[in-house]
Amino acid sequence: MNGSSVPVLHLTTCMVLAAICASAPNCVDPFRQEANATLLGDSVAKTKSGALIEEPGAQLPVELGGQVRVSRMLGSSVFTFRLQGSVNAGSSLAREWVTVHDASLPCDLAEYAGLTTTYEESYGTGRYYYTAEFSINAREPIVAIEVRFLAFDIWGEFVRTLSLTEIKDLREGSGALSGTWNLFGRNECSQHYASIAYIARIRTADGHIIAASSAAIATVMQEAKRFSEKFGPQDLEPRDDKPQG
């Protein structure tokens, strides 16, 4: 065996594995997988928060251990449609949605919840809005729930905290919720980039009021600081503006 035989054998093995993977759609090529891992590392470095997000719709839950879990995904486009002069029409950027799950509560957000932006035309004028549509999973009947969304702009600056309080009988199982909040003009709409969602508190059918655990709040703070180091505990409280309808 001469010194050139080992590289030739390795190349032949790679070619055989590549051929097998090409004929089997569910096969994972170990050599290509390593290359993809490197590319994912590059894309992580380019995201504002450093989150493990590869493409729009990618669902990459992150286990933190204990009773708190974080899920992240690329959500809606930064594009907002208008009949005349759509917002960010030339951008392919997608927003980051971060959801904090707190297993200490008898109700949880169903994997992903995030803010998007819309424009509503009305008799020649219109308004911009934040909107959120998401689902919850309740392990027991509840009669009220407060969900908060922390909004960040394209530069990583904290904008404000939005609160949705839903007072209705929610039976055990899944249910759909939605909220709409005023946006303060085209600039805020254009620059909105990321949101962090979590359940702040719930009221059970038997009268117990349960707030988010200290571990969940600490996780929310940690995720917020991925975007803005200036984010403080006082920023968790919502402003006076309330959801519409």
C-alpha positions in Angstrom: 0.0 0.0 0.0 1.5 3.3 -1.0 1.0 6.7 0.6 -1.7 7.8 -1.9 -4.0 4.9 -1.4 -5.7 6.2 1.8 -7.0 9.5 0.3 -8.2 7.6 -2.7 -10.1 5.1 -0.5 -11.6 8.0 1.6 -12.7 9.7 -1.6 -14.3 6.5 -2.9 -16.2 6.0 0.4 -17.5 9.6 0.2 -18.7 9.1 -3.3 -20.5 5.8 -2.4 -22.2 7.5 0.6 -23.2 10.5 -1.5 -24.7 8.2 -4.1 -26.7 6.2 -1.5 -28.1 9.5 0.1 -29.0 10.9 -3.3 -31.2 7.8 -3.9 -32.8 7.8 -0.4 -34.6 11.1 0.3 -34.6 10.5 4.1 -30.9 9.7 4.3 -28.7 12.1 6.1 -25.3 12.6 4.5 -22.8 12.9 7.4 -20.4 15.0 5.3 -23.1 17.4 4.1 -24.6 17.5 7.6 -21.3 18.8 9.0 -21.2 21.5 6.3 -24.8 22.5 7.1 -23.9 22.8 10.8 -21.2 25.2 9.9 -23.6 27.3 7.8 -26.2 27.3 10.6 -23.5 28.6 12.9 -22.9 31.5 10.4 -26.6 32.3 10.2 -26.9 32.3 14.0 -24.2 34.9 14.2 -26.2 37.2 11.9 -29.5 37.2 13.8 -30.1 40.1 16.1 -30.6 37.9 19.2 -28.2 35.1 18.4 -31.1 32.7 18.4 -31.0 29.3 16.6 -33.1 30.4 13.6 -32.3 29.3 10.1 -35.2 30.2 7.9 -38.9 31.5 8.1 -41.1 29.0 9.9 -38.1 27.1 11.4 -39.3 25.6 14.7 -36.4 25.2 17.1 -37.5 24.7 20.7 -34.7 25.2 23.3 -35.0 23.2 26.5 -33.7 25.1 29.6 -34.4 22.4 32.1 -36.8 22.6 35.0 -40.1 24.2 34.3 -39.2 26.8 31.8 -38.8 26.3 28.0 -38.1 28.8 25.2 -39.2 28.3 21.6 -38.0 30.5 18.8 -38.9 30.9 15.1 -38.8 33.4 12.3 -42.3 34.7 12.1 -44.1 37.2 9.8 -42.3 39.3 7.2 -41.4 42.9 8.0 -43.5 43.8 4.9 -46.8 45.5 5.7 -49.3 45.8 2.9 -50.9 49.1 1.9 -52.9 50.0 -1.2 -50.5 52.9 -1.7 -47.0 52.8 -0.3 -46.6 49.4 1.4 -44.1 49.3 4.2 -40.7 47.6 3.7 -41.7 46.5 0.3 -38.1 45.8 -0.8 -37.2 43.6 2.2 -37.0 39.9 2.5 -36.4 40.1 6.3 -38.5 38.0 8.7 -39.2 38.9 12.3 -38.0 37.0 15.3 -40.6 35.4 17.6 -39.5 34.2 21.0 -42.0 32.4 23.3 -41.3 31.6 27.0 -43.2 28.6 28.3 -43.8 28.3 32.1 -44.8 24.8 33.2 -45.7 26.0 36.7 -48.9 27.6 35.2 -52.0 25.5 34.5 -52.0 27.1 31.0 -49.4 27.5 28.3 -48.9 29.2 25.0 -49.1 26.6 22.2 -45.4 26.7 21.0 -45.2 30.0 19.2 -46.8 33.5 19.6 -45.5 36.7 18.1 -46.4 40.2 16.9 -47.0 41.2 13.3 -48.0 44.5 11.8 -51.0 45.5 9.7 -52.5 48.6 8.1 -56.3 49.2 8.1 -57.6 51.5 5.4 -60.6 53.6 6.3 -62.2 56.3 4.1 -59.0 57.5 2.6 -57.0 57.3 5.8 -55.8 54.4 7.9 -54.0 53.2 11.0 -51.2 50.9 11.7 -51.6 48.1 14.3 -49.7 45.4 16.1 -51.6 42.1 15.9 -51.1 38.7 17.4 -53.1 35.5 16.8 -52.1 32.4 18.8 -53.3 29.4 20.7 -53.2 28.3 24.3 -53.3 24.9 26.0 -55.1 24.8 29.4 -54.7 21.9 31.8 -57.7 23.0 33.8 -60.5 25.5 33.3 -59.5 29.2 33.6 -61.6 32.4 33.5 -59.0 35.0 32.8 -55.5 35.2 31.3 -52.9 38.0 30.7 -50.4 37.5 27.9 -47.6 40.0 27.4 -45.5 40.8 24.3 -42.2 42.7 24.5 -41.6 44.6 21.3 -38.1 45.4 19.9 -37.1 47.3 16.8 -34.6 46.4 14.0 -31.7 48.0 16.0 -32.4 45.8 19.1 -33.9 48.7 21.0 -36.8 47.9 23.4 -40.0 49.7 22.2 -42.7 48.8 24.7 -44.6 46.0 26.4 -48.1 45.1 25.1 -50.6 43.3 27.3 -53.6 41.3 26.3 -56.1 40.4 29.0 -58.8 37.9 28.0 -61.7 37.4 30.4 -63.8 34.5 29.3 -64.5 30.9 30.3 -61.7 28.7 28.8 -62.2 25.0 29.2 -59.5 22.5 29.6 -57.8 22.0 26.2 -56.8 24.3 23.4 -58.3 27.7 22.6 -57.5 30.6 20.2 -56.8 34.2 21.3 -56.0 37.4 19.4 -55.0 41.0 20.2 -54.7 44.3 18.3 -52.8 47.3 19.6 -52.3 50.8 18.1 -48.9 51.4 16.4 -47.6 55.0 16.7 -47.1 55.6 13.0 -45.3 54.3 9.9 -41.9 54.5 11.5 -42.7 52.2 14.4 -44.4 49.8 12.0 -41.4 49.8 9.6 -38.8 49.2 12.4 -40.6 46.5 14.4 -38.5 43.4 14.3 -38.9 41.0 17.2 -41.2 40.1 20.1 -41.0 38.0 23.3 -44.3 36.4 24.4 -45.2 35.0 27.8 -48.1 34.4 30.1 -48.0 36.9 33.0 -50.8 35.6 35.1 -54.0 33.5 35.0 -57.1 33.1 37.1 -58.5 29.6 37.5 -62.1 28.7 37.6 -61.9 28.0 41.3 -60.6 31.5 42.0 -56.8 31.0 42.3 -54.7 33.8 40.7 -51.3 32.4 39.6 -48.5 34.6 38.3 -45.6 33.6 36.1 -42.8 31.9 38.2 -39.6 33.7 39.1 -37.7 31.3 36.8 -40.0 32.3 33.9 -39.5 36.0 34.6 -35.7 35.5 34.8 -35.8 33.8 31.4 -37.9 36.6 29.9 -35.3 39.1 31.2 -32.5 37.0 29.8 -34.1 36.7 26.4 -34.9 40.5 26.4 -31.2 41.2 27.1 -30.3 39.3 23.9 -31.8 42.2 22.0 -31.1 45.1 24.4 -28.7 45.2 27.3 -30.5 48.3 28.6 -33.7 46.3 29.2 -34.7 46.4 32.9 -37.4 44.8 35.2 -39.5 48.0 34.9 -39.8 47.4 31.2 -41.9 44.2 31.9 -44.9 46.4 32.8 -47.2 47.4 30.0 -47.9 51.0 29.1 -51.3 52.6 29.2 -52.3 51.8 25.6 -54.7 48.9 25.6 -55.5 46.4 22.9 -58.3 47.4 20.5 -61.6 45.5 20.6 
